[in-house]
Amino acid sequence: MGIDPGTIVLGYGIIAESGSSYRMLDCGTIRVGKMDDHALRLKGIHDGLQELVDLHLPDELAIEAPFYGKNVQSMLKLGRAQGVAIASALSRGIPFQEYAPRRIKQAITGNGSASKEQVASMVQNILGLKELPKALDATDGLATALCHAFSKGQGNMGGNKKGSKGSWTAFVQSNPGRVKD
């Protein structure tokens, strides 16, 4: 399952992998923009994702890491939405991995500066979709899931796979003496 986090519109994509082929199981958006209260938006994201997780039972979650912008308040809100998405997966025992936006674009199009439209077009080609989903947030969710599948879980932003390159366990093992019990 791939997530493109947002505090107004969150995109998701769920794929199935069979060898070197991929197919879309589901994609769409969770829209919470009509809610004025930020906490209620976060609850809406949580509830929507719990429903999807319970319906599809994904093996893993891939999530786009927030990009660094100039508006600190927007970054904090986006980080909260990402945290809620991660907590939704973890509450069901689903491991997660983060990917930088440029890494996702690079994995899908070969160009880390690709536009959303270019990413959507490549997602359509890779998954053999007859038509694109209406929302680019949904294709971004699919792109995140595909990036994870292509990367075999070796994200560049951390995650919680025990012993993975970005895990706390791996950090402790590679930095003896820096962490005290």
BELLINCOR-V968942 format. One record per residue. D_LAST is the distance of its C-alpha to the last C-alpha in whole Angstrom. Layout:
D_LAST, D_LAST
This chain:
35, 35, 34, 36, 34, 37, 37, 41, 41, 38, 40, 39, 40, 39, 40, 41, 40, 42, 42, 43, 45, 43, 45, 44, 44, 44, 43, 44, 43, 41, 43, 42, 44, 46, 44, 44, 40, 37, 35, 38, 38, 34, 35, 38, 36, 34, 37, 38, 35, 35, 38, 38, 35, 37, 40, 39, 36, 34, 32, 30, 30, 30, 30, 32, 29, 31, 33, 33, 36, 37, 37, 34, 35, 36, 33, 31, 33, 33, 29, 29, 32, 29, 26, 29, 30, 26, 26, 29, 28, 25, 26, 28, 26, 27, 25, 26, 26, 27, 30, 31, 35, 36, 34, 36, 39, 39, 38, 41, 44, 43, 43, 40, 42, 44, 46, 45, 49, 48, 45, 47, 49, 47, 45, 49, 50, 47, 47, 51, 51, 55, 54, 51, 49, 51, 47, 46, 42, 43, 43, 40, 38, 40, 39, 36, 36, 38, 36, 33, 35, 36, 33, 32, 28, 27, 27, 26, 24, 21, 22, 20, 21, 18, 18, 21, 21, 20, 17, 13, 13, 15, 14, 11, 13, 15, 13, 11, 10, 10, 7, 4, 0
